[in-house]
Amino acid sequence: MKIIHYLKIFLPLSTLPALVIFGYLLFSPSKQKKNMGVPTPENGFLFSIFNYDGKIAYQDIINATENFHIRYCIGVGGHGSVYKANLASGRTVALKKLHPLEVEDLNFDKSFMNEINFLSEIRHRNIVKLHGFCVDQRSMFLVLEYMERGSLNDVLKNDVEAMELNWSKRVNIVKGTAHALSYLHNDCALPIVHRDISSNNILLNSNLEACVADFGIARILDLDSSNQTILAGPYGYVAPELAYTTAVTAKCDVYSFGVLALEVLMGRHPKELLSLLPSKPLLQNIRLNDVLDPRLSPPTSYSVVKDIVLVAILALACLSVEPKLRPTMKQVSDEFLRQLRPVAKTLGEISLLQLMDPEINVEGKGCK
């Protein structure tokens, strides 16, 4: 044979860093395009790394999706399309297949390898797990944990499914997202800023528990520099400082989280409310109960009421126009882990201004 059609390598993710470097050097775009010409089945290469089982075959994925037929597509994002694959082993996975134009982009291979490197080191119950990836000259795709209930955005937009998200589940979604972002910012080998937090990138499993997804535009944040200069993020979630600077920091994720937390409470994107936040006198007349999702009955459990008040307080703190005044995600995560303080008023008595102003007390003693 003049050429090996497909080179398949199945190895544990623990060997990933060295192989990522090797793979990028071996299959770098400049070498491929100079020596191989237009990608075809005859001159393609497959570079694959999978986790402990090492059994997922490229052909199994192709068969399970009928070569990525549109009928298996369950979502489309900025970097590619997501497919559902029921493998011959009985396992169900999600495949994030990158757009063809991006595969041919000379700069995109490095971005893709960076994403793989991030995900291989991440171990958190509220972050979508990476099972492996494939790269050849025709396509690139990630093999990811399949989340049965899809995106939070889709669930909230569906009146029937939104009713399944009771107040306790919604609070847990916010908490899980906070813990995941705190992990990314503080507990990885190098801090990672997600840069794309939105309800589209919060996926729900069969128990309606949240997992953060889509690291297509995530970058490792160097604590000693502010060189993260690519404006990114979905409309309606982007921190206001990015209107006049392109320096992306962890506080940008904090702002996006604040928007997301309000969205979970309200059942819709809080765009009208966000426009009112700078006008404190108006907030005095808006009660917390007025902005909660009307599709759900008001919470009756005192513990749930305390949870909702805490979510609202933290969400509004995260939405400060001044980045320095926003809490860190670790501080937010820690607040959720602490003993909840008593609340002296009902949700119909607490104004948004009271939630924003630490000088105005919504706490009290002797509440039952």
C-alpha positions in Angstrom: 0.0 0.0 0.0 1.3 3.4 -0.8 -0.5 5.0 2.1 -2.2 4.0 5.2 -5.8 5.1 4.7 -6.7 5.4 8.4 -4.3 5.5 11.3 -6.3 4.6 14.5 -4.9 5.1 17.9 -7.0 4.3 21.0 -5.3 5.3 24.2 -6.2 6.5 27.7 -6.8 10.3 28.1 -4.0 10.3 30.7 -1.6 10.2 27.7 -3.3 13.1 26.0 -0.9 16.0 26.5 2.0 14.4 24.7 -0.2 13.0 22.0 -1.9 16.3 21.4 1.5 17.8 20.6 2.5 14.8 18.5 -0.8 14.8 16.7 -0.7 18.5 16.0 2.9 18.3 14.6 2.1 15.2 12.5 -1.2 16.4 11.1 -0.7 20.2 11.2 -2.7 22.0 8.5 0.4 23.3 6.7 1.8 19.8 6.2 -1.6 18.3 5.2 -2.4 20.9 2.7 1.1 21.0 1.2 1.6 17.3 0.9 -1.8 15.8 0.8 -3.9 18.2 -1.3 -7.7 18.2 -1.0 -9.0 15.8 1.7 -10.4 12.6 0.3 -11.1 9.1 1.6 -7.9 8.0 -0.2 -5.5 10.3 1.6 -7.3 10.8 4.9 -5.9 10.1 8.3 -7.8 9.4 11.5 -6.3 10.4 14.9 -8.4 9.1 17.8 -8.0 9.1 21.5 -10.6 7.6 23.9 -10.9 6.9 27.5 -10.6 3.8 29.6 -12.7 1.4 27.4 -10.9 2.3 24.2 -13.5 0.4 22.2 -15.3 3.1 20.2 -14.4 2.7 16.6 -14.6 5.3 13.9 -16.7 3.1 11.7 -19.1 2.4 14.6 -19.8 6.2 14.8 -20.2 6.5 11.1 -22.7 3.6 11.0 -24.6 4.9 14.1 -25.2 8.3 12.4 -25.3 7.1 8.8 -22.3 9.3 8.1 -23.7 12.2 10.1 -27.1 12.3 8.5 -29.2 15.3 9.4 -31.9 13.0 11.0 -29.4 12.4 13.9 -28.6 16.1 14.4 -29.9 17.4 17.7 -28.4 20.9 17.8 -26.3 23.4 15.9 -23.9 25.8 17.6 -21.3 28.4 16.6 -18.5 25.9 16.0 -20.5 22.9 14.7 -23.4 20.5 14.8 -24.3 18.0 17.6 -25.5 14.5 16.7 -26.9 11.7 18.8 -25.3 8.3 18.2 -26.6 5.0 19.6 -23.5 2.8 19.3 -23.4 -1.0 18.7 -22.3 -1.5 22.3 -25.6 0.0 23.5 -23.9 3.2 24.7 -25.4 6.6 23.6 -23.0 9.5 23.0 -23.2 13.0 21.6 -20.9 13.9 18.7 -19.9 17.5 18.3 -18.9 17.7 14.6 -17.1 20.9 13.5 -18.3 22.8 10.5 -16.4 21.9 7.3 -15.1 25.5 6.7 -13.6 25.5 10.2 -11.9 22.2 9.6 -10.1 23.8 6.6 -9.2 26.9 8.6 -5.4 27.0 9.2 -6.0 28.5 12.7 -8.7 26.1 13.7 -6.7 23.0 14.3 -4.9 24.7 17.1 -8.2 25.8 18.6 -9.6 22.3 18.4 -6.5 20.8 20.1 -6.8 23.4 22.8 -10.3 22.4 23.5 -9.4 18.8 23.7 -6.6 19.6 26.1 -9.0 21.5 28.4 -11.6 18.8 28.4 -9.2 15.9 29.0 -8.3 17.4 32.4 -11.7 18.3 33.6 -13.5 16.1 36.1 -16.6 17.6 37.6 -20.1 16.2 38.0 -21.6 19.4 36.5 -19.4 19.5 33.4 -20.1 17.4 30.3 -17.6 14.6 30.1 -15.4 14.0 27.1 -15.1 10.4 26.0 -12.8 11.0 23.1 -12.2 12.7 19.7 -11.5 12.0 16.1 -9.6 14.1 13.6 -9.1 13.4 9.9 -8.9 15.5 6.8 -12.6 15.3 6.2 -13.9 16.1 9.7 -13.2 16.7 13.3 -15.6 15.7 16.1 -15.7 15.3 19.9 -17.3 12.3 21.5 -19.2 13.6 24.5 -21.5 12.4 27.3 -25.1 12.4 26.1 -27.5 14.6 28.1 -31.0 13.2 27.7 -33.0 16.3 28.3 -31.1 18.6 26.0 -30.5 22.3 26.7 -31.9 24.4 29.5 -33.0 26.9 26.9 -35.2 24.3 25.1 -36.7 23.1 28.4 -37.6 26.6 29.6 -39.2 27.4 26.2 -41.5 24.4 26.4 -44.4 25.0 28.7 -44.9 21.3 29.5 -41.2 20.6 30.2 -40.7 23.9 32.1 -43.3 22.7 34.6 -41.1 19.7 35.4 -38.5 22.2 36.6 -39.9 22.9 40.0 -38.3 25.5 42.2 -36.0 23.0 43.9 -34.7 21.7 40.6 -34.2 25.2 39.3 -32.2 26.2 42.4 -30.1 23.1 41.9 -29.4 24.0 38.3 -28.1 27.4 39.4 -26.1 25.8 42.2 -24.6 23.2 39.9 -23.6 25.8 37.3 -22.0 27.9 40.0 -20.0 25.0 41.3 -18.9 24.1 37.7 -17.7 27.6 36.9 -15.9 27.9 40.3 -14.1 24.6 39.4 -13.1 26.0 36.0 -11.8 29.2 37.3 -10.0 27.9 40.4 -9.4 24.2 40.4 -8.0 23.4 36.9 -4.3 23.2 36.3 -4.7 26.7 34.7 -7.8 28.7 35.2 -10.3 28.4 32.4 -12.8 31.1 31.3 -15.7 29.5 29.6 -16.7 32.7 27.7 -20.0 31.3 26.3 -22.3 30.8 29.3 -25.9 30.8 28.3 -29.0 28.6 28.7 -28.1 27.0 25.4 -24.8 25.7 26.9 -26.4 24.3 30.1 -27.4 20.7 29.4 -29.7 18.6 31.5 -29.5 14.9 32.2 -32.4 12.5 32.8 -32.7 13.8 36.4 -32.8 17.5 35.2 -29.4 18.1 36.7 -27.2 20.7 35.0 -23.9 20.2 33.2 -21.9 23.0 31.6 -21.2 22.3 27.9 -19.5 23.8 24.8 -15.9 24.9 25.3 -15.6 25.8 21.6 -14.4 29.3 22.5 -13.0 28.6 26.0 -9.4 29.9 26.6 -6.9 29.2 29.4 -6.7 32.3 31.5 -3.2 33.3 32.4 -3.5 34.9 35.9 -0.4 37.1 35.1 -1.8 38.6 32.0 -4.9 40.0 30.4 -4.2 38.9 26.9 -7.6 37.2 26.3 -8.7 39.6 23.5 -11.3 37.9 21.4 -14.8 39.1 21.9 -17.0 36.2 22.4 -20.2 35.2 24.0 -23.9 35.0 23.2 -26.1 38.1 22.8 -27.8 39.0 26.0 -25.2 37.4 28.2 -22.1 39.4 27.4 -20.6 41.6 30.2 -21.1 45.3 29.6 -17.3 46.1 29.8 -16.8 44.2 26.6 -18.4 47.1 24.8 -15.3 49.1 25.4 -12.6 46.5 26.0 -11.7 43.2 24.5 -10.0 41.9 27.6 -12.0 38.8 28.7 -11.7 37.8 32.3 -13.4 35.4 34.7 -15.6 38.3 35.8 -17.2 38.1 32.3 -18.3 34.5 33.2 -19.7 35.9 36.5 -21.9 38.4 34.7 -23.2 35.7 32.3 -23.9 33.5 35.2 -26.0 36.3 36.8 -28.1 36.6 33.6 -28.5 32.8 33.6 -29.6 32.6 37.2 -32.3 35.2 36.7 -33.4 33.4 33.5 -33.9 30.2 35.6 -36.0 32.0 38.1 -38.0 34.0 35.6 -38.4 31.2 33.0 -37.3 33.5 30.2 -34.3 35.7 29.4 -34.4 38.8 31.7 -33.6 41.4 29.1 -36.2 43.9 30.2 -35.2 43.5 33.8 -31.5 44.0 32.9 -32.3 47.4 31.3 -34.0 48.5 34.6 -31.1 47.6 37.0 -29.3 50.9 36.7 -32.5 52.7 37.8 -32.7 51.9 41.4 -35.9 53.9 42.2 -37.8 51.7 39.7 -36.6 48.5 41.4 -38.2 49.6 44.7 -41.6 48.9 43.1 -40.7 45.5 41.7 -41.2 42.6 44.1 -39.3 39.4 43.8 -42.6 37.4 43.5 -43.5 39.5 40.4 -40.6 38.3 38.4 -40.7 34.6 39.1 -41.9 32.2 36.4 -45.7 32.4 36.5 -46.0 28.9 35.1 -45.1 27.6 38.5 -47.1 28.0 41.7 -45.4 30.3 44.3 -43.1 28.3 46.6 -44.6 27.3 49.9 -41.6 25.6 51.5 -39.7 28.0 53.7 -36.3 26.4 52.8 -37.1 26.8 49.0 -38.1 30.5 49.7 -34.7 31.0 51.3 -33.0 29.3 48.3 -34.8 31.6 45.9 -33.9 34.7 47.8 -30.2 33.6 47.9 -30.2 32.9 44.1 -31.7 36.3 43.4 -29.3 38.2 45.7 -26.3 36.4 44.1 -27.6 36.9 40.6 -28.0 40.6 41.1 -24.6 40.9 42.7 -23.1 39.2 39.6 -24.7 41.8 37.4 -22.8 44.7 38.7 -21.7 47.0 35.9 -18.3 47.3 37.6 -16.4 44.0 37.3 -14.5 44.6 40.5 -17.8 44.7 42.5 -18.9 41.3 41.2 -18.2 38.3 43.4 -15.9 35.6 42.1 -17.5 32.3 41.2 -15.8 30.7 44.2 -17.5 33.2 46.4 -20.9 32.4 44.8 -20.3 28.7 45.1 -19.3 29.0 48.7 -22.4 31.0 49.5 -24.5 28.1 48.2 -22.7 25.7 50.5 -23.3 27.7 53.6 -26.1 27.5 56.1 -28.9 29.6 54.7 -29.8 32.7 56.8 -33.4 33.4 57.8 -35.6 35.6 55.7 -38.0 37.8 57.5 -40.3 38.7 54.6 -42.3 36.9 52.0 -41.4 37.0 48.3 -44.2 39.4 47.8 -42.7 41.8 50.3 -39.1 41.8 49.1 -38.3 44.3 46.5 -35.4 44.0 44.0 -33.8 47.1 45.5 -33.7 45.3 48.8 -31.9 42.4 47.2 -29.4 44.7 45.6 -28.6 46.9 48.5 -26.7 45.2 51.4 -27.8 48.1 53.7 -31.4 47.1 53.4 -32.1 43.9 55.4 -34.4 41.1 54.2 -33.3 38.9 57.0 -34.8 38.4 60.4 -35.1 36.0 63.3 -37.9 33.8 64.4 -39.1 32.9 60.9 -40.9 29.6 60.6 
